[in-house]
C-alpha cells in the first residue's frame, strides 16, 4: 500500500500516528505540507509554526515536500487555494502510483484530495482536527470561511470515503453541519515514545506545586481564565506555581496580565517547544490544566495523563470523553472561573487521592496507544470499497 498524505498542519502530534502506521504495517508514503505564503510573511507566529524542525524528528526529510501557495488578505479568494495547490502537486507526482489519499484539514487540503482522487482514480480519507471545521460554522460566531469555501467543504465530505472526527461530540457537530457526511470517530494517538512518567522519583521541591498548561496562545485556548484562577488561588496557596507553554499572538497580553498583578515570580511563560523538550515541562509539573473554550480532542490531556499528572480540563468535546471525573482527572464547567478555582483547590486539599488518580491516569492513556491501527483499517476499507465500485 502506498499512501499520499496532504496536510495543512505542521504539528508532530498530527503526524506521529502516520509514523506508527509506517512502522507497524510497512506501507510506503509521501507527504505534502501546504503553506500559505501570505500568512507566513505577515505573521511571525505562523512563521514559527512552520519551522521544519518540528517534524524532522519523526518524518524522513526525503519523504515530504512543502508546497507554498499564494494567499490573499483576509483570504477573500481562498476558494482558489486548493486549485493552485492541486496544479503544483499534480506536476510533482506525475507517473507515481498511490492507493489512497489521506488529507488532514478540510480546507484547502480536503479539496486538493478531492481533485487528486479524480486525477489518480483512487479514494481519499479526511481527518478534521477542529479549527478547520469550526471556521465553516456559526457555532462560535460568524463563519470565517466564505460561502464558496463552505460549499467546497461539503463537496469534499460528500465524496470522501469517510471523514475522521477526533471525538464523538465533535462528530455530532459535523453531522449537524452536513448530515450527508460519512463520519468515523478515531481519537488521536499520542507520542508514547516520548510522553511517559519519569523512571525515578522527582527531585524534592519541598511542598511546592507546579501547574502546567500547554497550547497556542490564542483566545480559544482561554489561558487568561487559568491566569485569573491562579491569581486568586495564589492568595491562599503561596506554594503554587504556574507555567504556560505555547507561544502565539497573545504572548504580550499574557505578560501584561502577569506584570499588572505582580505575578512575575510565580508565573512563567514559554514559547513553543518540540516534544523532546516539552517532556521536561511535563516532568517538572504536578498538575496539568486545559482551559479551552472548544477542544475537539485535546492531545495535551492525553500527554499529561501519560506522564501521570493530576489533570483538570474544561468539559468540552474531547476532554469530556477522555477524563472520568475524580477518577483519572477533573472536569470543570466550561469558562467558569469559580468552578476552575474549586477544582484546583480540590486537588491541592486532597493529596491522599493523588496516587490513585495518577495510576488511573496512566491506565487511561494506554487506551490511546494504538489508535493509528484504526486509521490503517480505514485505508484498507477505502481501497476495497473503491475497487468494488470500479468493478460494477
Secondary structure as GFF3:
##gff-version 3
##sequence-region A 1 392
A	DSSP	beta_strand	2	7	.	.	.	ID=ss1
A	DSSP	alpha_helix	12	25	.	.	.	ID=ss2
A	DSSP	beta_strand	28	36	.	.	.	ID=ss3
A	DSSP	alpha_helix	37	42	.	.	.	ID=ss4
A	DSSP	alpha_helix	44	49	.	.	.	ID=ss5
A	DSSP	three_ten_helix	52	54	.	.	.	ID=ss6
A	DSSP	three_ten_helix	61	63	.	.	.	ID=ss7
A	DSSP	beta_strand	64	69	.	.	.	ID=ss8
A	DSSP	three_ten_helix	73	75	.	.	.	ID=ss9
A	DSSP	three_ten_helix	78	80	.	.	.	ID=ss10
A	DSSP	alpha_helix	81	92	.	.	.	ID=ss11
A	DSSP	beta_strand	100	104	.	.	.	ID=ss12
A	DSSP	alpha_helix	109	120	.	.	.	ID=ss13
A	DSSP	beta_strand	123	128	.	.	.	ID=ss14
A	DSSP	alpha_helix	131	134	.	.	.	ID=ss15
A	DSSP	alpha_helix	147	159	.	.	.	ID=ss16
A	DSSP	beta_strand	162	165	.	.	.	ID=ss17
A	DSSP	alpha_helix	168	177	.	.	.	ID=ss18
A	DSSP	beta_strand	183	185	.	.	.	ID=ss19
A	DSSP	beta_strand	209	214	.	.	.	ID=ss20
A	DSSP	three_ten_helix	219	221	.	.	.	ID=ss21
A	DSSP	alpha_helix	223	236	.	.	.	ID=ss22
A	DSSP	beta_strand	240	246	.	.	.	ID=ss23
A	DSSP	alpha_helix	251	260	.	.	.	ID=ss24
A	DSSP	beta_strand	267	271	.	.	.	ID=ss25
A	DSSP	alpha_helix	275	284	.	.	.	ID=ss26
A	DSSP	beta_strand	287	290	.	.	.	ID=ss27
A	DSSP	alpha_helix	299	306	.	.	.	ID=ss28
A	DSSP	beta_strand	310	314	.	.	.	ID=ss29
A	DSSP	alpha_helix	319	322	.	.	.	ID=ss30
A	DSSP	beta_strand	330	332	.	.	.	ID=ss31
A	DSSP	alpha_helix	337	349	.	.	.	ID=ss32
A	DSSP	three_ten_helix	351	353	.	.	.	ID=ss33
A	DSSP	alpha_helix	354	366	.	.	.	ID=ss34
A	DSSP	alpha_helix	372	391	.	.	.	ID=ss35
###
